[in-house]
């Protein structure tokens, strides 16, 4: 149950399985997001910050995903001790 690095720098197998599971879940969710976006190609009126115009829904979904991923990355980062 010790997932701290050993002297050789390797981590325990439990830790790598957890990372592999997270990778698989991330890939599945990403694939579902891509399929969802590709099924929504209609034009919609969007009130952007600088104006309002018709935009394909796939663009709105992609922008939302990128903003969400960026915010999640920034919030999820942990500071390393000095």
C-alpha positions in Angstrom: 0.0 0.0 0.0 3.0 2.3 0.0 2.9 4.4 -3.1 5.9 6.5 -2.2 8.8 6.4 -4.6 11.5 3.8 -3.8 15.2 4.5 -3.8 15.2 3.7 -7.5 12.5 6.3 -8.1 9.9 3.7 -9.2 6.4 3.8 -7.7 4.4 0.8 -6.5 2.3 -1.1 -9.0 -0.9 0.1 -7.2 0.0 3.7 -8.1 0.6 2.9 -11.8 -2.8 1.0 -12.0 -4.5 4.1 -10.5 -2.9 6.3 -13.1 -3.8 3.8 -15.9 -7.4 3.8 -14.7 -7.5 7.6 -14.7 -6.1 7.7 -18.2 -8.7 5.2 -19.5 -11.5 7.1 -17.9 -10.2 10.4 -19.3 -9.9 8.9 -22.8 -13.5 7.5 -22.7 -14.9 10.8 -21.5 -12.9 12.7 -24.1 -14.3 10.3 -26.8 -17.9 10.9 -25.6 -17.3 14.6 -25.6 -16.1 14.5 -29.2 -19.0 12.4 -30.3 -21.4 14.7 -28.5 -19.9 17.7 -30.2 -20.0 16.2 -33.7 -23.7 15.4 -33.3 -24.4 19.0 -32.6 -23.6 20.9 -35.7 -26.6 23.3 -35.8 -26.1 27.1 -35.7 -27.1 28.8 -32.5 -27.2 32.4 -31.5 -24.5 33.0 -28.9 -24.0 36.1 -26.8 -20.1 36.3 -26.8 -18.4 38.8 -24.6 -17.7 41.1 -27.5 -21.0 40.6 -29.4 -23.8 38.3 -30.5 -23.8 36.2 -33.6 -24.7 32.7 -34.9 -22.1 30.1 -34.3 -22.0 26.4 -34.9 -22.9 24.6 -31.6 -19.8 22.4 -32.0 -17.7 25.6 -31.5 -19.6 26.6 -28.4 -19.1 23.1 -27.0 -15.4 23.1 -27.9 -14.8 26.5 -26.3 -16.7 25.4 -23.2 -14.7 22.2 -22.9 -11.4 24.1 -23.3 -12.3 26.8 -20.7 -13.4 24.1 -18.3 -10.3 22.0 -18.8 -8.1 25.1 -18.3 -9.9 26.1 -15.1 -9.7 22.5 -13.9 -6.0 22.4 -14.6 -5.4 25.6 -12.7 -7.5 24.6 -9.7 -6.1 21.1 -9.6 -2.5 22.1 -9.6 -0.7 21.5 -6.3 2.2 23.5 -5.2 5.4 21.6 -4.6 7.1 22.3 -1.3 10.2 24.4 -1.6 
